[in-house]
Each structure stands twice: as structure tokens, then as C-alpha cells.
Amino acid sequence: MTTRNLEFFFKPRSVALIGASRDAHRVGGAVARNLQAGGFAGRVMLVNRRSAPDAAHGIYTQLSDLPEVPDLAVVAVPASQVPETVGELGSAGTRAAVVLSAGFEEIEGEAGVALQQAALEAAKPYLMRIIGPNCLGILMPKVGLNASFAHLMARPGNLAFIAQSGAILTAVVDWAESRGIGFSALISLGASADVDFGDLLDYLANDWDTRAILLYVESVRDSRKFMSAARLAARLKPVIVVKGGRYAQSAQAVASHTGALAGVDAVYAAAFRRAGMVQVDSMAELFDAVETLGHSSPRFGERLAIVTNGGGIGVLATDELTRLGGNLAALSENTRHRLREALPPLCSTQNPIDVLGDADPGRYRDTLRILYEAPEVDTVAVFNCPVGVASSQDAAEAVIEVHQTPRKGLLTNWLGAKTAQTARERFTAHRIPTYETPDQVVRAYMHLIGYRRNQRLLLETPPSLPQAFVPDSEAARAVIETARERGGGWLSLAEGMELLAAYRIPVVQTAAVVTPDEAAAQAADWAVPVALKISSPDILHKRAMGGVALNLQTPEAVSEAAQGILAHLRQHQPEARIEGFTLQPMVPKGDNHELILGMTTDPVFGPVLLFGQGGNAVEALNDTAFALPPLNMHLACDLIERTRIHRVLRGVGGIAATRIGDVALSLVKLAQLAADLPEVVEIEVNPLLAGERGVLALDARVRVDVSAPAGDAHFAIRPYPKELEQSFELSDGHRLMLRPIQPEDEPALIQLFDAMTEEERYMRFFSPMSHVPHQLAARLSQIDYHREMALILTEAGLPGQARILAGVRIAGDPNDERCEFAIGVRHDQGGKGLGIRLMQRIIDYARARGYREIYGDILRENGAMLAVCRKLGFHIDPGSESNIVRATLTL
């Protein structure tokens, strides 16, 4: 990812339009009009090779005639001329271009793809950035720039909107204009050949002019880049996304329930959730989100009070709130007492509060003031339906009056069309969110609550694993190599169970045999009822094909069933390759629940995990949820909680509660398997029996692709880099572990800070911090391994339990060129060489990562750290008279 030169899109000093036209009905004419009418303070230059030059009006025939090099170029020439134009602009010094021209990757055949690549190659030597091609353009209202052929100029504001569809962008501009909502930036990405969502999210995350980001997404090209940037942006400000093309069929072959259920919408939704973004379902909801974010304050909380002059409206709003998982505030007795004193006797002081149809402005005013003073209320939604005995407009003015000194979040709905229009305009003028229907109010409220909940999810500290988990890597690799020798494909049931066992997922005893006689002999050895299953690479759904016999009591019954299965398959699927049979002891279901755990490989986001209700009717029940790996216990529990079966697992109707922790741990192990073995592209464990005694896998389907590339590049989120772990022994015999930090380490990280002296804290943070707040500790321990790295030295123990003795971290810039280091060592660990060991290790990592330079800011008085840096070859810049010096090492 890179934000290099993106500032020339957002704040250019001069703009040139290449392909300007005098015809207002052509793209070049519309853009020329918009550039000149938008209020842009910089120079606007129009290039039209067919027009006579007119320097007085900024019209030129050649790029070489321009009086200055434009910061930003808008290109509206035929596609065939774009590469040459881009190259000419780049050589002149232009560093940003918006290519409106169509006729590239979106056209049939390879010609368009080649033309698009030629344009990128022309820009590359000059580090020129390109938005487009085939886009509407960009609007930067804060600087008066309308470099688009949109029909309106947007108002200045603090919302940024990025869309892959120009039509969606113009619709949002039009809608927002009627409501007085403004934007910091509107960008039509088009084909996203160069600048994409990831680049812009990185830039806007740190843009002070942008308070919230809205996205219209049809597809993502680079999932890791997107997820890394989205996770950063969503930690800093709300990111609202609507997905287009949600129900397109997945391009992958569907050979398992997991693959069938992991459609486009489910995977994108999992990605958005993991990044901390709020997904809305439609353009209408996106408009609602614009209304909410454009006018709302940060005072919104999760306890909602509803005020209405019509009981039915309150009921509808409450129903929608309940459906979406929201909460009504429980009014205190003091608040209800105050409401009873202020309102007529027939008014309801329960929440929703019904002020009755004849409510005058005073009734609205008194009720809102009481709720604003109620500590148990965070947000108020006020509804009004028109009646003949009271003025809706006067009621609106009363609400506006109370909200002049707001202490709570406020949302409004004045029902009707003609009667309500003036009230809505007044609300908009006072930056109070207003909506046309009660359900829109509730959905908009839940957008904000969803964002808050996502933020909590991002910051919650996961518990340590309930047990040490060390997979048998040698056994797992042996299974994969055996599959590799035969060209990959689906593993046998016995091999699949062996792979799960290697990752410490409890499995039922499984034996592979070839003939009916061998099956009978194995059954005789076990002397228990058994399940018999056909073993064939061509038969995945064994039960559906008549390849399963259950509860066989005797060896004779096993032999007879095996012969029957063979006869059935010879008749109904004669082409199937039969390798033999698999036997398993029958496991009584009892109060256990049948669950499904799965992993499939999405063409965009890579490995995706599934959890849900298992058994034969998985697809019919569709009680499943998806998540992107890697997982920790907290994320695994969140995945489980998003299914209906979760409520059953907690214990209902006299059925004992399932050990949900064991289920969550199995999901964590499955995610680790996917990270360690990139050749495994699909897994399905169905059923996984789960009950009060733990979990047990009864069946497993595993597919191996020998052509899958090694490493973790296929993960949208870089998994824990286990390869960086290093164990070593100190001179005093103590053995320590050097490893990347994990989210579970937050408590130990806080303990490390608490163990520092006041002087050490000042040396590390340049301020006399007395404690580390949870948000900072979570940010330091829940890192994105793709863009930063933190290595810690710990004593023996699980993450979250092992004491941290020292730590070092680097954070890279978005251009992947430079990284900044920071280091801390417990004062009681001095003199052991830990600091220099950590610095050497992080330097080696930074060099391998491809950074060109590593640097750090150090207090002049921190002689020990300066000595370490000098020893490692850093250049110490004495700098200004400041108390801080910079140490820099070229890698």
C-alpha cells in the first residue's frame, strides 16, 4: 500500500484538463464547466488539441504550452491516447492524474487490459498516481475542486465517500445537497488500476478534515492491503460500507457445505466485520448513514428512549429496535416520577413514552428536558405524526429549542409529506438527524451502535488459550506429503481425521480397511457397534450416495453392509474409484449437539472460517456465520455467538450447557491449521459433537491443492508469524522466548509498564505517564503484522500469563520505505544484553521486510539507548536545540 503523492488529489495547487471540449454535452465539456465553476482557487488549464489557443481563458493546444506543471491532471482523451498522455504528464512533473476515459479493462479481449497496463507503466517511472480509468472523477469541496462530470458540486463537510460506481456517487451528492450535508472528499474509483480502497483508506484515516468514511464496494482486488487499511481507519473513525453485487455466485467449485454457504456476500460481510466497519444493506441505509454521520454528535449511546405522540409509532420503532438487537433504556423511578408530574395522567411514562396525540410544544419540551437529565438515557428518538389538534411545526421548534445545549444524542422522525417538510428542513438547519419513517430512525441509530460495538470488539482483550496448544507438525506434514505424491485432491476420511488429530482436535477412533472381510475383522477387534463408510475420492457426500451404514452390531453385519454398499455403488455410480472402507465406533449422540466447523478458500479474501449448526440439513438450516482467520478465543466466541445454535449451546430446556470454550478452541486450532498448511484449501468437520464433556469430530473432509503457493500471502490478515519465535538461554541459565506480541499479552504488557520506574517511563514515552490506558495497551498488543511488528522477550508460559521482560517494535510508513522503532527493557533486567539483542533482531526483520531505513527519536539524556544505537551503526543526528535526537540506520 502507499499514500505517496495522494495529497495532489486532495489539495492540488493547479489542475489541467486534457481533452477539454466546448460541447457541454461531452465529458470534456462537462468537466471543464465544473472545474471553472467549482470555486477552485488554483489555476485551471484546459488542453484541447483542436481548439485555438486562448491563454487569457486558460485554453491551450499542447501540454508543452502550459504555463506551469499541473499538480493534478484530469484525462478525458480516447483510451488509445491515455498511455502517451500519462507519460508526457509524468515527465513534465505531474504526480496525480484522474483518468475518466473508458475502453480499458472493462472491454472484451486482451487489448483493453494491455492498454490499461501501458498507462500504469507510463506513470511508474515518475511515481505518478492514477485514479480510474473509466471513472466519474473526484470532488474536493473544501478546496472548491470539481474534477468530475457530476451534475452538482457537493457542499464542504467532514464525510468522505469512495465509490466504484459513478452513478452511486452522483446519487449521494444529489441526495445530500437537499439535506445540507457536506463532504471532505468524493472519489469515483472506476477500474482502480492504481489508487484503490486501501490507499484512500490509509490517507483518509489520518485526514483531519474527514470525520467518517463511506464506501460503496463492488469488489476488492488486494484483500490484505484493503483489510490492513480498513482496520486502521475503523479504529480511528466510523467507516460505513454498502456492498454491491452481494449475491453473485462464487467462482469456486462447490463440493462441500462450507463452499456452498461461503458466497460472495457472506465472505465480504465477514471481512467488513473483522475490519470494524459497519455494513449497511442498501442505498437507502447508506443515505440514512450519511444523514446520521453528517448531523450527529459523538454523544450517542446504547440506551435509547423513545418519545412519540402516537402509540403505534412507538410500537413499530420498538419492534424494529428489538429485531436489530438494540436496547430501550430502563427508566428510573425518579425519571418516571418527573414525567408523571410534567405530563397529563393518560400519558405513558413507560419507554416508549407516549405524550398523546394532542401533545403541545410544552409537552415535547418538558419530556425531552427530563430525558436529557436522566443518567440512564444515552440517546433520544422523538417521533411526531400530524394531527388536527396540535401543530407539528411548533413541536419541532420545541425540540430544537431544548437541543440547543445538547447533552444526549438526538434522532427525529416527523411523519408525513407536506405537513412534515418544514419541520425536517428546520431539523436539518440545526444539524439534527431527521428521517421519513420510524424504521429509518432505528436503523440509523443502530448504525452508530454497530460502530461502537465494533470498536469494543476491536479493543477487547482476548483470554489466554485454556490449554497449551502445540500441533504435531511432523504428523500433519506427513499427511500432506502423502496427498502431494498423488497430486492432491480430497483426503480420505482416515487421513482427514489424522490431520485434525495432529492439531489436537479430538476425533473419534478411525480405521481404514480395504475389503468387507477386513472391515468385519476390525469390528470384531473393537467389539462395539460401529459405523461403516465408503472410502472413495469420487464420493464426498457418502450418506447421500448410500455409502454409509450405522449402528452395525456384529462383524457379520459389517461384512454384509460392506458388500451391500459395493453392490449399490456398482449400480448407481460405477465410475467411482473405491479405495475401501472406514470404520468408526458408534458414538451415542445423547445431549450432544451436531455442529459444523469449516474452512474454504475465497478467491479474494483467502481462507474463510465457518461455524454453525451441523448435520445433514446444514444448507437448509443455514444457521452459520463466517470469520476471517486468524482467530483468538475472543474472536472465536464472537463467531459462535452470531448463530442461533449458540443459544442452545448455553443450555436450554433442561439440556446441559455445552463447553463452548472447547468449541472455540477447536476453531482457533482450525485457523492455525490453515495458516501452517497453505496446501489445505478446504476443510469441513461435520458433525462435530459438542456437549458438557467437550467436543468430538465424527467426520472430516479435507481438500489439498498441491499448486497452492507456500507462505501466508493468501491470508487477507497476516497470521501470527510463528517463524519469528526464537528460544535462547541467558548466561545465568534462564531460558527466554523471543516472539511477536499477541493480543492476549495485554495484561503482561501493562505489568511491564507498571514495573518501569518513573524515569524509564519518561525515557520511553517522553512524558511522565502514570498508567497505560486500556485503549493504548490494546493498540500496542493487537497489532497488524502486515504493517508493524512488535517482538517481546518473555519467561515461560502462555501468552497473557508469561511475564514480559523487554520489547521492541517498529511501525512502517504506508509507502513501506521507512520504519520507526521503540524499545523498552525492565530495569531489573539491565546488564544482560537484552536491549542490543532485541535491536539486532528487529533490524534484521526490517531489512528482510524491505524497509530502506529504520529510525528512532531518543532523549539526549538517554545515554544507554544512544550507546546501543552507536554500537549498531546508527547515525545520531544532533538536530536542533531540542531535547530529542534522531538515530537513523540505512538498511
N, C-alpha and C positions, 0 to 999 in steps of 0.2 A: 504494500500500500504506500501511497505517497500523497502529501499535500503540496508538493513542490509546484510553485507558480499558480496555485489556485487563487491566490489573492487578486490576480489580474482579471478574474471573472467577477469577483465580488466588489472590488474597488479600483476599477481602471481609471487612469487619468485621461485617456484618449481612446476613441473607437473608430475603426474603419469598417465599412460595409463593402464587401467585394461582391459585385453582382447587383448593384443598386439599379432601380428602374424608375421611370417616370409614371409607369402604369400602376395605379393604386391597387389594382385587382391582381397584380402579380406579387409573389413573395418578396422580391427585391423592392417593390414599391411600398408594400405594407410595412416592411421593416424600416425603410428609410423614413417614412412618416412617423413611426413610433420612436425612432432614435431622436428625431428632431423635436418631437412634441413631448417627450417624457420629462423634460426638465433637467437633463444631464448637464452638469456644469463644465465638463471637459470638452475637448474638441471632437467633433463628429466629422468624419471624412467619408465621402461616397465615391466609390470607384465603379465606373461604367465605361467599358471599352468602346461602346457605340455612341456615347454622348460627347458633345463638345465640352472641353474643359471649362470650368467656371469656378476659379479658386475663391472668388468672393462668396459663393454659396457652398463651398466645400465639395465641389464635384471635380473628379479627376478621371483621366482615361487609363492611367497605368499606376501600378503600385509604386514604381520608381519616382512618380511625380509627387508623392505625398510629402507634405512639408515636415512631417515628423513620423517616427516609428510608432505605430499604434500599440498601446498595451494590449488591447483586445481587438481581434478581428472577427467579423461575422461574415461567413462564407455562404453565398447563395448562387454559386455558379453551377453549371451542369456537372454531374458526378465525374465525368471523364477529365474535367479540368481541376478537380479538387487536389490531387497529389501535387501537381505543379504549383498551384496557388499556395498550398501549405508550405512547400519547400521555399518558395520565394519569400513568404512572410517570415518564416523561421530564420532565414539567412539575414533578413533585414533587422531582426532583433525582437520581433513579436513573440510573446511567450504564452499566449492563450488564444484559442480560436473556437467559435461556435459554428459548427458545420450544419447548416439547415438542409443542404442538398440531399435528395433521395436517390436511390439507384445503386445501393451497395449490397450489404449482406442480406438485405430483405428480399432481393430479387432472386429469381431462379438461376441455377447454374453456378459455376465457379467464378465467372467473370466479376460479379459483384463483390465476392469475398476477396478476390485478388486486388480489386480497386481499393477496397477499404484498407487492406494491409499496406498497399502502396502509400496511402495517405499517412498511416501511422509511421511507416519507415521514413517518410519525408520529414515528419515532425521530430523524430527521435534524436537526431544529432544536435538539435537546438533546445532540447528539453521542453519543447512546446507541448502544452496540454490541449486536448481536444474534447469538447462536449458534442455529442452526436456520433455519427451523422444521422440524417433523417429525423430531426427534432424540431420542435416549435421555437426554441430559443430560450433565453433567460430574461428574467425581470429582477432588477435590484432596486426596489422602490426607495431605499434610504439614500441612494446617490442619484435617483432620477433616471436610471438606466432601463430602457425597454428595448432590449436587443432580441425582439421576437416579432412574430406576426400575429400575436394575440389581438383581440378586438378592443381590449381595455388595458389601461395601466393600473396596476394594483396600488393600494394605499400603503404608506410606510407602516410598519408594525414590527412585532417581535416573533412571528411564526415563520418558519421556513418550510417550504413544500417542494418535494422532489418527486417527479412522476415520470414513468416510462411512456406515458401517453400524453401527447399534446392536447388532445380533446378533453381529458380529465382536468388538466391544468387550467385551461380556459374556463371550464365549468366552475371550478373552485373560485377563480378570480371574479367571475360574474356574480356568483352567489355571495361572496364575501363583501363585494362592493355595496350591495343593497343593505348590508348589516353593519357597515362601517368597520369591518375587520381588516387589519393591515398585515403586511408581511415584511420580513427582513430579506427574503430571497425566494424566488420561484424558478425552478430549474426543470426543463424538459430534457431528459437524458437521451431519448431516442435509442439508437443501437448500442450506446455505452461502449463504444470501441476502445476508448481510453478512460476518461473520467467515469467512474461508476458510483454506486451507492456507498461503497466502502470509503472511497476518497472523500466524498462530500460529507459523510457522517463524521469522519475524523476532523474535517475542517470545522463543521458547524458545532461539534461538541465543545470547541474552545472559542466559539464566536460569541462575544459579549452581546451582540445585537440580537441574538436568537435565544428565545426562552423555551421554545418547544419545536419539535421537528415532526412533520407529517410526511408519510411516504405512500405512494401508490406503486406497488411492486407487481410486475408480471413474471419476472424471472430474475434469478441471481446467477452470475457467471462464476465468481470466485467466492465460494462459500466461506472459506477461512478468513479471507480479507473482510467479507461482509460481517461475519459474526464477531470478529475481533473489534471492528469499528463500532458495531451496533452495541456491543456490551459496554464499551467505554462511554458512548453517547448516552445510553439509557441510564447509566449511573449518575449522570450529571444533569439531565433534563428529560422531560417526557418525550417519548418517541411513539407516535401513533401510526399504525400501518394498516392499509387495506390491500388485500391480495386479489389481483385479477387472474382469471383462468384457474379457479380453485379446483375444479373437478375434472380437469384433463386427465386422461388415463396415463398412468406411469409407463415409461418406455421399457421397463424391465420385464422379463418373463415372470409370470406369477405362478409359482409352483408350490406355495405354502400359504397358510392363512395369514402369516405375517406379511408376506409380499402382497397378498390381495388387499389387505387393510391399509397398508402404508402408501396411500395415494398421495397425490401432489398436495392437497390441502392439509392432510394430517401432518406431513413432514414439515411444510412451511410453518404451520401453526406451532409445532414443537420448537422450531428454530426461533421464531419470534418470541415465544415464551421464555426460552432459555436465555435469550439476549436481554430480557427485561422490558421488551417493547409491549405495547398494548395493541392487540389486533381488533379491528372492527370489521363487521361483516358486509358492509355495503357503502355506497357513496352517500346515502342518507346519513348513516352513522358517522362517516368521515366529516360531513358538513356539521353534524352535531358536535363532533370533536373540535372543529375549527371554532364554532361558537363558544364552546366551553373554555378552550385554551385562550381564545382571543380576548375574553372578557373576565375570566375568573382570577381569583387570588389564591395564594397558597394556603388559605385557611380551611379548605375542605377537609373534613374528617369522616370517619366511618359510622357515625351515629346520626341518622337523618331524622328530622322532624318534618312532618307534612302539615301544611295549613291549607284548607280548602273551604269554599263556600257551597260546595256540593258533595254530599257524602259519597255518591257514586264515583266521582273523580278520585277521591282518596282511596277507595277500594281498588280501583283499577291500578293506581300507582303502586299501592302496597303489593298487589298480586305480581306486578312486573318486578318490583324490587326483590320479592321472595324468590321468584323464578331465576333471577340473575345472581342470587347469593348475597344480597345486601341486607343491612340491618336497620330496623327502626330504632330510634333512641327510646329507651325506657325512661319516661318522665318521672322525676322525683315527686314525692308528695308535696314538697314546697312549691315546685313549679306548677303542679296541678291546682294547688290551693290559690296561687296567684291568678291562674287562668280562670278559676271559678269566680273569683272576686271581680275580674275585669269583663267577663262575658255573660250574656243572658243565660238563664237557667237551662234552657233547652240545648245549648251548645255542648258538644262533646269535648271534654278535656283529655280524653284518651288520644294517643297518637295513632292514626291521623287525627288532627284537631279540626272539627267541623264548626266553622263560625257562622253557619247557616246562610241561606240564600239572600236574606235581607241585610247582610253584613255591610255596614257603612265604613268609610275610611278609618274612623276611630277604632273600630273593632280589629281591622287588619293591623293598624299601627300598634295598638296595645299588645296584641298577640305576638307580633314579631319582636317587640322590645323585650317581652318576658322570655322568649326563647333565646334571644341574643344574650341574655344574662344567665341562662341556665347552664351550669357547668357540664351537665350530662348530654348536651346537644352540641354537635360539631357543625352541622350543615342544616339549612332550612330550605325546603322546596315549597313555594307558595303558588297555589292554583286559584283561578277565578273563571267562572262561567258566567256569561251575560244573563242578567235578569232585568225585569222591568221596574223593580222597586229600589235598585241601588246602582250607582254609577261605577262601571268597571274602570273607567279612566281615573276617577277620584281614588279608587282603591289602589291603583298603580302608583299614583303620586304619593300616597301614604307609605307604601313600601319603599319607594325611592328616598323619601324623607328619612326614614329610620336607618336606611343603609348608607347614609352619608358618612357616618363614622362606623364602618363595619367591624364587627368582631367575629363574625361567622361567615362561612361560605353561603351563598345565596343563589338559587335557581328559580326561574319563574315560568309559568305557563298560563297565558290569558287565552282561553279557548274562544274560537270564533274566527271570522274573517274580517268583515267591515268594522265591527264593533271593537275588535282587539287590536287592529292595526296601529292606531295611535299609541296605545299603551306599549306595544312592542317597540315602536320607534323610540319612545321615551326611555325604556329599559336599555336599549342599545346605546343611546346617547350617554347614559350614565354607567356604561360598561357592566351592566348586569346581564348575565346569560339568560336568554329567553327562547322558548321553544313553542311549537304549534300544538303539540299533543302531550298528554301526561306521560306516555311511554317514552317519548323522546327525552323528557326531563330525566327519567330514571336511568335510561341508557347512558346519557351524558354524565350523570353523576357516577355511574359505575365505571365509566372510562377513567375518571380521576381516582376512584378507589382501586381499580385494577392496577393503575400505575403505582399507587402507594404500596399495594400488596406485592407487586413485582420487586419494588425496591427493598422491601423487607426480606423477600426470598433471596435476593442477591447478597444481602448483608448478614443473613443468619449464619451462625457458626455451626457447621455440621458436627455431630458427635463422633468420637473415635469409633473405629470399627469394633464390634463387640468381641472380636477374636482376631488373633494374628492370622493373616491370610498370605500364605506363600504357595503359589501354584507349583505343581510338579512339571516344570518347563521341559524337562527331558522327555517325560512320557507324552506330553502334548505334542512336542515336535516330532516324535516318532510316528504318531498317528498321521500328522500332516505329510510327512515324507512318504509314508506308505501310499497315501492318496495321490501324492505328486507323481509317484512312479507309474501309476495307471492313468495319468492325465487329468486328475481331479474329478470333479463331479460330486454327487451325493455320497456321503459316507454311509456305511451300513449302520443299522441300529446299534450293534455292539461297539463299533468304532465311535459313534456319536456319544454313547454313554461313557466310554473310556475317556473321551476328551472332556466331558463335563466333570468326571471324577478327578481328572488331573487338575481342574480348577476348584476342587473341594466343594462342588455342588453335590449333595447327597443323591445317589442314584440307586435304583433297585438292582439287585443282582441280575446279571445278564450273561447268557451263554450263547455262543454261535455254534450251530451244527450244520451238517450238510444233508443228511438223509433222514427219512422218517424213523429208521431204526436208531440212529444216533440221538434223535430227539427223545425217543422212548427211554433210552438208556440214561440220558441226563435227568429226565423226570424221575426215574427210579432212584437215582442217587440223592435227589433232593427230598423225595418222599413227601411232597406237599402239592397242593393244587397249583397248576401252572397256567400261564398264558403262552400261546404259541403264535408266532407272527412270521409271515413270509419275509425272506430277505432277497430283495431284488432292486438293482439301481433304476429299474424302469417303473417301479410301483412305489410311489411316495405315499399315497393315501391308501394304506393297506386295508383298513376296515371297509372302505367303500368298494374295494375290489374283491371282497370276500377272502382276504388274506390273513384274517385274524380269528383265532378260536380261544375262548376264555374259559377259565374255571375247569380245566381238564383234571380229573381226579386220579387217574391211573395211567401207567405207561402205555397200556393198550389203547386207552382213549386218545393219548397223544399221537401214537402211531397212526391210528385211524383218521384223526383230524388232519394230520400232515398229508396223508395220501389223498384225502378229500380236497384239500386246498390245491394240491398239484393238479388234480383232475379238473377242478373248476377253472384254474388259470389256463390250462392247455386248451380248454374250450372257449374261454372268453378273452384271453389275452395271450395267444400262442407265441407272439413275438417277444414277450418279456423274457429277459435273462434271469434265470433263477439261480441264486448262489447258495440257497439252503434256507435255514430257519433260525429264528431267535427265540429262546425260551427265557421266561422270567417267572419267578414265584408270584402267585396272585397276592395282591395287597388289598385287604379289605378297606373300602372307602370310609366307612363309619361316618364320623362327623367331619372328616376332612373335606376341603373344597378343591375342586379342579380348577387350576389356574393355567394361564399360558404366559410364558416368557419367550421373547423372540428378538432377533436382530436381523435386519435386512440392510442392504446397501443401496442407498438412494443415489441416482446419477448426479445430483447436485450437492447434497449435504453429506454424502458418505454414509457411514454406519448410523443406523437409527434403531433405538430400542423400543420394544413393545411390551406392555403388561396388560393383563385383563382376565376376564372370566374364561376358563378353558373348556375342554371337552369337544364333542363333535359338532356343536352348534355355534362355534366361535363367530363365524361370519354373520350368522343370522342374529345372534345376540348383540354383536358389535359393541360390547362393553369393554372397550380398550382405550388405552392412552399411549402416547408416544413421547419419547425424550431423546435428545442428542447426548451421546456419551462424550466425555467420561462422566461417571456418576460418583457421588459420595453418598453416605447414608441419608443425609437430608434430602438430596435430590431424588434418591430412590423412593423415599417415603412420600415425597410430593407426587411422584409418578403414580404410586399406588392409590393415593388419596383422590386422584382425579377420575376414578372409576366407581361405578355403582357397587361392585362387589366389595369395595373397601368397607362399606357399612356393615356388610355381612361378616367380614373377617374380624371385625371388632367384637363380634359376639351378639347375637340376637335370638329371641325366641327360645331361650334355654340352651342354645348351642354355644359351646365354649369358644372363647376368643382364640383366634389364630396367633401364632407367634409371628407378628408382622415384621419384626426385626430380622427373622430368618429369611423371609421373602425378600426384604430389601437388600440383605447381604447377598442373596443369590443374584439379584440384578446388578449389584456392584461387581460381582465376580464375572458375570457375563460381559459387562462392559470392559473389564480388564482383559478377558479373552480376546475380544475384538481388537483391542489395542496391541496385544502381544502377537497375534497371529493374523496378519493382513490377508493371508490366503483364504481365511474363513469369511465368506461373503454373505452367508445366510444361516441362521440358526432358528430352530423352533423347538421349544421344550413344552410339550402338550400331551398329557397333562402333567403339571407339577402339583402333586398333592400337598396341601398345606393345612395344618391343624395345630392343636395345642402342644403337640410334641415336636413340631418343626416341619421341615419340607422334605419331599422325596420326588425325584424325577422318574417318571414311568416310561417316557418316550422322548426321543430326540431326533430331529432331522438336521443335518449339517451339510452345507454345500461348500466345496473348496474350489477356488479358481486359481490354478497354478500360474496364470498370467498376471495376477494382481501384483502391483509394484510393492517392493519392500518399504518399511518405514510407516510413518503415521500421516503422510501427506494427504491421505484420503479422508482424514477426520476434519470436520468443519471447525471443531475446537481442539486445539492441540492437547493430547492427553498428557498426564504426568510423565515427564521424561525420566523414566526409571534408569536409563543408561547413564545418567549423571551421578547416580549413587556411588559412593566410594567409602569403604570402611578402612580405617587405619588405627594404629596404636601409638600412643604417646610414649615418651621416654620413661614415664613412671608406670607404664603397663596398662593404663586406662585405654579402652577401645572406644572410639568415637565413630559416628556416622556422619559423613558429609553428603547432603542430599538437597534437592529442591524443596522449598517450603510447600506445605499443603494447607488447605482451608482449615483442617482440624487443628492446626498448630496455633490458632489464635490465642488460646489461654496461655500456652507456653511463651508466646511472643510478648504478651502483657507481663508475664512474670520476669522475662528478660529485662523489660523496661523498668519494672519496679526494683530490680536488683541493681540498676545503674545508680551511681552517685549523682548528685546534682550537677557536678562538673562534667561528668560523662554525658548527661542528657543535653547540656548546653553545647558541648562539642559536637554532638550528633545532630541536634535539631536547630542549633543556632538560636535557641530560646529556652528560657527556664521552665519547660513543661513539667507539670507535677504529675500528670497521668496521661495515658493514651486512651482516648475515647474509643468506644466500640467501632464506630464507623471507620476510623483511621486504622485500627487493628485489623478489621475485616478487609479493608482495602489492601493492606500490606501482606495479608496471608492468602487472600483469594485472588491470585494474580493470573493474568493471561500469559501463559508460557510462550505464546507466539510473539508478543511484543516486549516482554520483560522477563527477567529471571532473578530469583532470589535463592541463594544457597545458604543453608544453615548447618551448623555443627551441633549435633545432639548426642546425649547419652543414649544408652539402650532403651528401647520402649516404643510403643505405638505412637504415631502422630497424635498430638493432643495430650499425650501422657509423658513423653520424653522431654527432659529439661533441655532448653536451648542454651548453648554456651556462647555462640557467636553467630553472626550472619552478615552476608554481603549481598547487594542487589545491584542490578543495572536496569535502566529504563531507556529504551531506544527511541529516537525520534521517528515520526511517521515515514520518513524517507529512507529508513534503515541505513543511515550513514554514520551517525554518532550515537553514543550512549553515555549516560551519566551514572556513576557508581556512588554507593553509600555503604558504609561498613560500621558494625558495632561489635564489641567484644566485652564480655563481662569483666569487671575489674579484677575479680578473683581468679581469672584465667590468664592474666598477664605473664609474660616471660616464657610462654610455651611455643611461640612462633605461630599462633593460630591466625593472627591477622595477615601475615605475609602469605601463609598457605591459602587462605581464602582469596586474597587478592590475585595470587597466581592462577588459581582455578577459574575465577571469573574472567580474568584477562584471556585465558585460553578459550573459554566459552565464547566470549565476544568476538575473538578472532575467527573461530570456526563458524560463528553465526554470520560473518561477513561485514561486521562493522569496520569502518575505517579508522575510528578514533574513539577512545574512552577517556572521560574526563570527570573530575570531581571538584567541588568547592570545599575548601578546608579553612578553618580558622587559623590565623597566623600563630596563635598560641598553642596549637595542637602539634607540638614538636614530634610526638611519636608517630602520628599519621604521616606527616611530611617526610620523616626519615624513611618510612616504609615505601612511600612513593618514589623517593630518590633512589632507593636501592633497586627498585623495579624498573628504573629508566624513565620515569615520568619527567616531563619538563615542568618546572614550577615557575609560573608567571607571577612576578611580584605585584603586577597590576597597579591599581591606584592606591590611594591612602586608606582604602577600606580595610577593615579587619579580616577580610576574606581573600584568599588567594586561590588560583585555579591550577590544578595539576592535570596535565594532558599527556596522553601516550598515543603515538601513532601506531596503528596495528598493521 
